[in-house]
Amino acid sequence: MIPQTASQFRVTVPNLPGELAKITHLLLKAKVNITGMMTESLGEVAHVRLIAAPARACFELLDHAGFDVLEVPVFQLDLVNKPGHLDKLAHELAEARINILCVYGTGSGEAARLVVAVDDVDKAAPIITKWAETEGLGTGRAKTRERRMS
């Protein structure tokens, strides 16, 4: 399979009840589909990382609503759900001195998906492509932009 790329949006909100509901309701009203999500709270702050379609509409809605939004390109990797895939990728990126900024995923049965953000997309793309070919996943290339949006 071919590694897909996407824009991940990290939305920083107060760590309070109802903050996630504000985001999901805003996106629902505009018929924006959330295709991937992870949340984490750190004291008084929470980060909502999400991938949505259409991506541009997601960013514009969140930005216009006053949310603090950071857009980062991510690799979406579909793979066989078995031990060792992430270990191999993590080591290959570390050997190239590429920092993994964020990784999350899920698996069900024999299929799994990882979402990976790195600090140097251009440097990581050929490593991830080669890793994907070795693991029988095909080839892919990530977007090369990262920008701060608020």
N, C-alpha and C positions, 0 to 999 in steps of 0.2 A: 504494500500500500504506500501511497505517497504522503509524506509528512505535510500537513496543512499548516498555513500560517494565518494569523488573525491579529486584530488589535485587542489587547486586554485593557480594560479601564479600571484603574484603582481609584475608588471614591473614598475619601477620608471624611468620616462623620463622627459626631460625639457618640460615645458608647452609652447610649440610652435606649430604652424601649421605644419601638416605633420608627427608628431611623431606617432600618431595612425596608419596612413597609412603605415609607415615603418613596424610596427608589423604585421598588417593584410596582407600586401603583402608578407612578409617573410613566414608567415604561409600558405598562399594560394599557393605559389610556391611549398611547400612541401606537399600539400594536407592535412594539419592539419585543422580539423573542430573546430571552436569556438562554444561551446555549451552553454556558459554563459559568460556575460561580464558586467562590471561596470567600469566607469571611474570617476575620481574626480580630480580637480585641486586645488592646494593650493599655491597661489602665483606663483613662478617661477618653481614649480615642479608639475608634474601630476602623478597619479597612475592609471595604467590600471590593473584591476583584471579580470582574465579570467580563464575559465575552457575549456579545449580543449581535443580532441581525435585525435590521441593517445597522452596521457599526456606526456609520456617520450620524444617523438619526439618534442613536443612543448617546453619543458624545454631545451633540447639540442640545438635546433635551436636558441632560444632566448639567451641562455648562450654563445654559440659559436659566435653569432653576436655582443657580447659585452654589451648586456643589463644587467642592475642590476635586478636580478630576485630572488624573495623570494617564496618558495613553502610552502604552508600551507594546512593541511587537512581540508576539510569542509564537513559538513552534507548537503545533498540536500533533502529537505522535500517536498513531494507532498501532498497537502491537499485540502480540500473543501474550496472554496473562500468565507469565511464568517468572520464577525468580531469576535475577541477574541482569535484566535489561537496564534498569536505572543505575546499578552499580557500574556497569561497563561504560555507559554514557557519562556518568559523573567523573569517572577516572580519566576518560579521554578529554573531557573539557578541562579538568584540573591540570593535566599534563600540558595543555596548550595555554595555561594561565588565564582561562576564561571563568569568570565567576557566575555561578547560577544564582540569580536574584530571587527567583521564585519557582517552585515546582509543586504541582498538585495533580492528582489524577484519581481515577477509579477503574475498577475492573468488574466484570461480571462474566462468569463462566470462563470461556477461553479468550475473550477479548478484553483489552484494556486501552485506556487513553491517558496520556500524560500531556500536561500543559507546562511548557518550560520557557522562562524568560531568562536572558543572559545579559551580561554587561557589554558584550561586543558581538552584535548580531552578524556583522560581515565576517568576522573571524570564525564564528561558531557555525555558520551555514554549511561550509564544506565538510566540517567534522560531523555535523548531525546528518548531512546527506550520506556521507560514507557509512556512518553508523547504521542509518536506515537501510542502506543497500545490503550491508552485512547481515542485518537482522531480518532481511526479506521485506523491507517496508517501502522500497522505491526511492525516489529522489524528491527533493523539495528545496525551496529557497524562501527565506523570510524577508519581510519588508525591512528597509534599512533606516527607518526613522524612529526617533523617540523624541517626544516633546512634552513639555510641561504645559498643561492647560488649566486655567482656573477662571 
